[in-house]
């Protein structure tokens, strides 16, 4: 039964549309916890398009469950992470032009850089996961870096246009998940998961955590955040 990490970035996206004070992601974290979130996840992007430094600082003070910071392998981000000390950091690729995180971190191609980042975070006592594509080479490279966990990118599965394509992508995720466990890494997954496609991923053997944002915040517009989180949690643990 996976734990549910609720990504609240898009509460901040709405606030930044007016660059004002509301809605406040700190309030959102509280509602998400009341709905059953096991973790609050935020992505502090270099361009600060949604979550701001102030949000991270306040969330560190106020979140009662685990706080998971997604960030790029950039010196300034790593410095913020090591100073703030969230319980967890998930290293992600970042590209200014992208609408959302496209594809996993290329651990194979950026081995030394990722390795340095992991060492820095470990020295600050932070649990590290790497957001990677469901690919054997990336999983094996992650293992060599002694990270605690990997988060498999579920975007291709979530974007599949037909049932057959989705079934094929699920098999890719299942095989990659087995490989993660054989490499003695903790198994997480996320990206593009919603109320219709989450259960098959939640059912993958050994899945410990799902990080879900856009679909939960979208549903919250209609049913409220606490209810939206609670419905997603039921699907994860049913
Ligand atoms: N996991 C990671 C590493 C991400 O970068 C994101 C998007 O910020 C998510 C999970 C959540 O994706 P979504 O908003 O599509 O649920």
Boltz pocket constraint, residues with backbone or C-beta under 6 A from the ligand:
constraints:
  - pocket:
      binder: B
      contacts: [[A, 7], [A, 9], [A, 43], [A, 70], [A, 90], [A, 92], [A, 100], [A, 101], [A, 131], [A, 151], [A, 189], [A, 190], [A, 191], [A, 192], [A, 193], [A, 211], [A, 212], [A, 213], [A, 214], [A, 215]]
      max_distance: 6.0
